[in-house]
């Protein structure tokens, strides 16, 4: 229900040019390196009960493969979309700090509002053993817990969808390059408006690299106009033609966003708005996922939680703070986590549910009795996993990619 914006952010980490330059054996090498690296690190940290970010793991694996591909002797293209990687990096860095800080603020607000009530006393006391909470508190907790689970699925689930689509597009691009539910000829009006805006851009004031990008983009747009004209269904296109359309749309989208964002392009706000709207129309045919992929990831996410929940749950619930979680602490951390993840999903950015929720609980402990209320060993392990995940998985994925590439 969260859409596919986060999934497409994962797919677009590896620019489409790097995929089409590989033959099938190289694509299989990429897939195996991604999967083995991501699964191995996730299993290792799960075994030791360390909350590890699947977002960092997946993104690190993709970056490792992309960097390794860029280092190959015959590679002429940058195989990592660094602009997209920067967006994700900022999101992953800021979200735990945001969760930690906002939970402290929320705890203070709840304490202030309920200070002189019996309800407040129940909220800030340790739950009594083997005694269920009052129904009013239980209702709040059910709501906040469900919110975390739902938005966790909407964001982390999309990362799985993005990985599957990356694999499908890399191995069988002719079948999954374009959304068959969109008619190619329906893109013609959008392409015409984009053509008009391209002619408005002042190329004389652009740098030589940007000028070359603009000219190449204009050629791509004209090719697209010819390719989709009179074509009512994706199945009417050849497999090579489908991927060529996808390539041109993705590259054109990236080039135009880069160019119009610069002052020297001298593009009016009206033209920028037109360009953004029409590019969104074009990307409906490239930014999609088959329903079976979404259902497969949903099932996997649910089964994985059912089977492997206990180790991580014990760490999150019992080992971050020195005291048992109160109802107020749990509800505050969950509410902040759900809100942060929901906002990130809306913006199309991957965020670490693990780190947002862990930092929220840490914030609730600090709000209760100060920083001395945290368990140093658990916090240290989480921080080490946070710092090590990206570099370790990048090196692992890059090394495996180069190894498999030579084998296959």
C-alpha positions, -999 to +999 in steps of 0.1 A: +000+000+000+030+023+002+035+024-036+069+018-053+088+051-049+112+036-024+116+005-046+125+026-076+150+045-055+167+012-049+165+003-086+179+036-097+210+033-074+225+013-103+220+034-135+204+015-163+234+020-185+255-003-163+229-030-166+226-031-204+264-031-208+265-065-191+257-098-207+236-124-189+265-140-171+276-106-157+240-100-146+239-133-128+272-123-111+256-091-100+226-108-086+245-135-067+269-109-052+240-088-040+220-116-025+248-135-008+263-103+007+230-090+020+216-123+033+249-133+050+253-101+069+217-100+080+219-136+092+251-130+111+238-100+130+204-117+136+223-147+151+240-125+176+208-106+183+222-073+171+195-050+155+210-044+120+196-022+093+185-042+063+185-008+045+222-003+051+228-039+041+209-037+008+222-003-002+258-013+007+255-044-015+243-024-044+269+003-040+296-024-037+286-040-070+283-006-087+318+005-075+333-028-085+318-025-120+332+010-123+367-003-116+366-028-145+391-019-173+365-016-200+339+002-180+332+037-195+302+046-174+298+055-137+279+025-124+265+043-093+239+070-092+257+091-067+230+118-065+205+091-054+231+075-031+236+109-014+198+113-008+197+079+008+228+085+029+213+117+044+180+099+051+197+070+068+219+093+088+193+118+100+164+094+108+179+078+139+189+113+153+154+125+145+139+095+163+161+099+193+154+137+197+116+136+189+110+108+214+126+128+242+103+158+233+072+136+231+080+120+265+082+154+280+049+165+264+031+133+276+045+137+311+034+173+313-001+166+301-007+137+324+013+148+354-016+151+379-038+122+367-040+085+376-037+077+339-002+094+340+009+073+369+000+041+350+018+053+319+052+060+336+053+030+360+069-003+351+041-028+341+031-053+367+042-088+360+014-111+346-011-083+347-025-068+314-026-031+310-058-011+313-079-012+281-073+025+274-035+020+274-038-013+256-057+004+228-030+030+224-003+004+223-021-017+198-025+014+176+012+024+178+025-011+174+003-017+144+015+017+130+051+007+132+044-027+116+023-012+088+048+016+079+077-008+083+061-030+056+055+001+034+092+010+035+113-021+042+089-042+020+096-018-009+134-024-006+127-061-013+105-052-042+133-029-055+159-057-052+136-082-071+130-056-098+167-049-101+173-086-106+145-090-131+155-060-151+192-071-151+185-107-162+154-105-184+151-068-194+129-076-224+101-088-201+103-064-172+116-032-187+082-016-192+048-017-174+025-036-198-005-018-183+005+015-198+000+022-235+032+035-251+013+059-274-003+076-243+032+090-236+032+111-268+016+143-253+040+143-224+070+139-248+057+168-269+056+191-239+091+180-228+103+187-263+090+223-260+107+229-227+140+215-240+140+241-268+135+268-242+166+259-222+195+283-230+223+259-240+248+288-247+251+295-210+256+258-200+290+241-195+302+218-222+293+186-204+258+199-196+254+211-232+263+176-244+238+161-220+211+185-233+218+176-269+218+139-261+185+143-242+169+160-271+179+131-294+165+106-268+132+125-267+129+125-305+137+087-305+110+082-279+084+102-299+092+079-329+092+047-309+058+051-291+039+068-319+010+046-329+021+017-305-009+008-284+006-020-263+040-028-248+037-064-262+038-049-297+074-037-292+104-059-296+123-069-265+152-047-275+128-018-282+113-020-248+146-018-230+157+011-253+126+030-244+133+024-207+169+034-211+160+067-228+133+076-203+155+069-172+186+087-187+165+116-200+148+121-166+182+122-148+198+145-173+169+170-173+166+171-135+203+178-133+203+206-159+172+225-149+184+226-113+212+249-123+207+287-125+226+290-158+199+269-176+175+299-171+143+278-169+112+295-156+093+280-126+064+273-149+086+253-173+102+234-144+067+225-131+057+213-166+088+193-170+084+176-136+047+167-143+055+153-177+085+133-166+062+118-139+038+107-166+067+091-186+080+072-155+047+055-150+058+030-177+092+024-160+085+028-123+063-002-115+063-037-100+042-067-109+016-076-083+032-110-077+065-094-067+047-072-040+028-103-027+060-124-026+078-098-006+049-093+017+047-130+024+085-132+030+084-102+054+056-117+074+071-152+076+106-138+084+091-118+113+072-149+126+102-171+125+131-149+136+114-123+159+126-134+193+163-124+193+158-089+180+127-083+201+145-092+233+173-068+224+149-039+214+126-044+244+149-054+272+186-047+265+187-010+253+177+005+287+185-006+322+149-006+333+118-023+319+100-002+292+070+017+306+038+021+285+047+058+278+082+049+266+070+021+243+041+042+229+064+073+223+091+053+206+066+035+184+047+067+175+078+085+165+091+055+145+058+050+126+057+088+118+093+089+106+090+058+085+057+070+070+072+104+061+102+087+045+080+064+024+060+094+012+092+111+001+104+079-016+134+075+007+145+043+023+149+045+061+162+021+087+132+009+108+157-008+131+177+023+139+147+046+141+129+024+166+162+016+186+171+053+188+135+061+198+137+036+227+171+050+237+156+085+236+128+074+259+153+059+284+173+091+284+141+112+288+132+090+319+165+090+339+192+105+317+219+089+296+230+066+326+198+047+320+212+031+288+230-002+287+265+007+273+272-028+258+240-030+238+243+006+225+279+000+216+270-032+196+242-013+177+266+016+169+293-008+157+268-027+135+256+007+122+291+019+114+304-014+100+274-025+079+280-003+049+318-007+044+318-044+052+289-052+028+303-030+001+336-048+002+319-082+003+296-075-026+322-059-047+347-087-042+321-114-049+309-096-080+345-095-094+350-132-084+318-145-099+324-124-130+357-141-137+341-176-129+311-171-152 
